[in-house]
Amino acid sequence: MKIGYIGLGNLGGHLAASLIRAGHQMVVYDRDPGLAERHRVMGAGVAGSPGELASQVDHVFTCLPSPAVSEAVLAQVLATARPGMTWVENSTLGREDVLRLAGLAHAAGLRMLEAPVTGGVHLAARGEITVLVGGDADLLEQHRAALMAIGNRLFHMGPLGSAAVIKVITNMLAFIHLVADGEALMLARRGGLDLKTAWEAIAASSGSSFVHETEGQLILNGSYDIAFTMDLALKDLGFAMGFGQEFGVPLDLAGQTMQTFVKGRAAYGGSAQSTQVVKLLEDALGTDLRAEGFPARLE
């Protein structure tokens, strides 16, 4: 199979690179031509548009920032795609977006597999991110090798739309954990504890979390550089609140967390690192959360 990959940003660039390293023939595209350069050096072809890419490949993968962008790119893909192709969507979309866009693809003779990923950009860079799949089992088997090239753990959640629900749940939890971790670290700091030792103790305790062990390090370094923005966090929290209404589940913590991120975006901008939501507490108390020995970026 010859695979096309559209969207080479913080996450998609690593996913496409993993496919190249696994030996797949690749053609890539991003609206920023500079992002395609490292993939060209790795051996991928570079297309000038989504439509040009779709005309050259057997199947198309995408990783894009919003449902609106996914729909716009899909329209260009459908203009040149051949019937029988698969669209594999690595973006985080709402369930209704997935089902609606899958309908557009199906009408043009394409099948869709949703495959959002979770675990962070640093795991994507190592090909160790988790892949959450929604769609037909036979289509998953057709693309299993490619999906296992971008991640080392794969969960088939069920039909189309299922992966959107679990991906939003995992992100909702991560944002709640992030706000909670900032409060915990601030308690340690204001309580006179050494923050490095406090971080280590939490990491070895029942109170630890994946977020504490990863993003907590970037907070203590002061870089906050998780390669995920406030805007993206609020998009995902909005999806979560929508599911809460749809399924009749009161999401009190998620709602409070969303309001904290709204304040974070107002203070630092939508393109600020999502991890900077903790900086709201630092600024309010005039107390930083810095400690020696923590990385500026996760490896």
Sequence and secondary structure as in RCSB ss.txt:
>XXXX:A:sequence
MKIGYIGLGNLGGHLAASLIRAGHQMVVYDRDPGLAERHRVMGAGVAGSPGELASQVDHVFTCLPSPAVSEAVLA
QVLATARPGMTWVENSTLGREDVLRLAGLAHAAGLRMLEAPVTGGVHLAARGEITVLVGGDADLLEQHRAALMAI
GNRLFHMGPLGSAAVIKVITNMLAFIHLVADGEALMLARRGGLDLKTAWEAIAASSGSSFVHETEGQLILNGSYD
IAFTMDLALKDLGFAMGFGQEFGVPLDLAGQTMQTFVKGRAAYGGSAQSTQVVKLLEDALGTDLRAEGFPARLE
>XXXX:A:secstr
 EEEEE  STTHHHHHHHHHHTT EEEEE SSGGGGHHHHHTT EE SSHHHHHTT SEEEE  SSHHHHHHHHH
HHHTT  TT EEEE S   HHHHHHHHHHHHHTT EEEE  EES HHHHHTT EEEEEES HHHHHHHHHHHHHH
EEEEEEEESTTHHHHHHHHHHHHHHHHHHHHHHHHHHHHHTT  HHHHHHHHHTSTT  HHHHHHHHHHHHT   
 S BHHHHHHHHHHHHHHHHHHT   HHHHHHHHHHHHHHHHH TTSBGGGGGHHHHHHHT     TT  SS  
